[in-house]
Amino acid sequence: MTAAGTLWENWGRNVTAQPLRVERPIDTAALQRCVADAAGAGLRVKAVGAGHSFTDIAATDGVQLDLSALQGIIAVDTGRSRVRLRAGTRLHRIPSLLEPYGLAMPNLGDIDRQSIAGAVSTGTHGTGAAFGGMATQVVGVTLVQPDGGLLSVGDDDPLLPAAALGLGALGVIADVTLQCVPAFVLQAQERSEPLADVLDSLDDRVKATDHFEFYWFPHTDRAATKANTRLPGAARCRPPGPGARWINDTLLANTLFRATCAAGSAVPSVVPAVNAAAARLLGGRDYSDASARVFTTRRTVRFREMEYALPADRVGPAFSALRQLIEEHRWRISFPVEVRWAAADDRWLSTAYGRDTAYIAVHRYYREDFAEYFTAVEELLLTHGGRPHWGKLHSRHAAALAQQYPRFGDFLAVRERLDPDRVFANAYLDRVLGA
């Protein structure tokens, strides 16, 4: 299906684009024709998923490919616990698709609105010092090439470390094969704790817990901690009751939080008091449920985000410096700072390539100006060896990024071979990879 291009906007409402036209292929064959026709006409092509990237990685003034019709499972290899999914499949649909086979994804982030192709292509990750980002679950990918042909990359292909997290630069993903695990239960402990106690025991918590993260509310001395422990799939689930879930996940985390963000935007002086109340209210519950229902949360408050990946042993001093930075500038920041972890991996453009990693993410309510805060935080985190998340706001260019990724040159060589005419390029890729 083809339509005239209309103004496109991402979820964070900070990126817009005016494509020449929008194509909505209904199957892989139609996707191949769309790419070949556009390339033949000398037009650039970009696929778009759910629009959850805060960068302009999906923006184009050429042909936009809306892959929302490419949903669901193509094939399941039950013997190896592998599932082949169409590129546009939304993450929140995958658990129910896997359930009949007794399978689950090994790890997830806390937002599940993205498409699987968009999530792996931008380096989406969850938390857990022994677990890699979502691209490490990829054991196969099918890419549509500029001439419309298909390039199948399997787990024994030397191209997989490039193609599994390719920023959309190597072709349009038609489908992804994931290495899944037997379905499992997560035991969740959520607490509001003194920040000093969390920081003093941070290394022990990260090593002893399958999935640990914490949120710090600026202008307070408290942190909201989340510790998830993996249990067998047969373990008994004790999910929050409907009332408790509504209070925590709807009223506090979204409805009330939206109101407090709006109030803080209008009257910044109220932010410290509001944050202090929020830091004490969030947390204080234990429950267990199927993994995906614990990993993910529903986020309806719009925001903008920047996240940097640091060597894991640098998170302590970097976080302390960030706290000092906020205090010195006297900013009023209503959104918490999020800290997570990931294992080292071998994906060439992964933010965790070759090193155990900790992530520090900063946010601002979408109606607030983020520029001064994000710029200063970025400069700080770069001094600690930070690498920017590809789908979140940053200012880095190809020359600087080449110094941070040992296989950057190898990735560019693959790109030159697969897309010499830059059919899949856009302004963002011109900046981060070079024109």
Secondary structure as GFF3:
##gff-version 3
##sequence-region A 1 435
A	DSSP	beta_strand	2	4	.	.	.	ID=ss1
A	DSSP	beta_strand	8	9	.	.	.	ID=ss2
A	DSSP	beta_strand	16	17	.	.	.	ID=ss3
A	DSSP	beta_strand	21	23	.	.	.	ID=ss4
A	DSSP	alpha_helix	28	40	.	.	.	ID=ss5
A	DSSP	beta_strand	45	48	.	.	.	ID=ss6
A	DSSP	beta_strand	63	66	.	.	.	ID=ss7
A	DSSP	beta_strand	73	77	.	.	.	ID=ss8
A	DSSP	beta_strand	82	86	.	.	.	ID=ss9
A	DSSP	three_ten_helix	91	93	.	.	.	ID=ss10
A	DSSP	alpha_helix	94	98	.	.	.	ID=ss11
A	DSSP	three_ten_helix	99	101	.	.	.	ID=ss12
A	DSSP	beta_strand	103	104	.	.	.	ID=ss13
A	DSSP	alpha_helix	116	122	.	.	.	ID=ss14
A	DSSP	three_ten_helix	134	137	.	.	.	ID=ss15
A	DSSP	beta_strand	138	144	.	.	.	ID=ss16
A	DSSP	beta_strand	150	153	.	.	.	ID=ss17
A	DSSP	alpha_helix	160	163	.	.	.	ID=ss18
A	DSSP	beta_strand	172	179	.	.	.	ID=ss19
A	DSSP	beta_strand	181	182	.	.	.	ID=ss20
A	DSSP	beta_strand	184	194	.	.	.	ID=ss21
A	DSSP	alpha_helix	195	200	.	.	.	ID=ss22
A	DSSP	alpha_helix	202	208	.	.	.	ID=ss23
A	DSSP	beta_strand	211	216	.	.	.	ID=ss24
A	DSSP	beta_strand	222	232	.	.	.	ID=ss25
A	DSSP	alpha_helix	242	245	.	.	.	ID=ss26
A	DSSP	pi_helix	246	256	.	.	.	ID=ss27
A	DSSP	alpha_helix	257	266	.	.	.	ID=ss28
A	DSSP	three_ten_helix	268	270	.	.	.	ID=ss29
A	DSSP	alpha_helix	271	281	.	.	.	ID=ss30
A	DSSP	beta_strand	285	290	.	.	.	ID=ss31
A	DSSP	alpha_helix	291	295	.	.	.	ID=ss32
A	DSSP	beta_strand	303	311	.	.	.	ID=ss33
A	DSSP	three_ten_helix	312	314	.	.	.	ID=ss34
A	DSSP	alpha_helix	315	329	.	.	.	ID=ss35
A	DSSP	beta_strand	337	342	.	.	.	ID=ss36
A	DSSP	beta_strand	357	365	.	.	.	ID=ss37
A	DSSP	alpha_helix	371	382	.	.	.	ID=ss38
A	DSSP	beta_strand	387	388	.	.	.	ID=ss39
A	DSSP	alpha_helix	398	404	.	.	.	ID=ss40
A	DSSP	alpha_helix	408	418	.	.	.	ID=ss41
A	DSSP	alpha_helix	427	433	.	.	.	ID=ss42
###
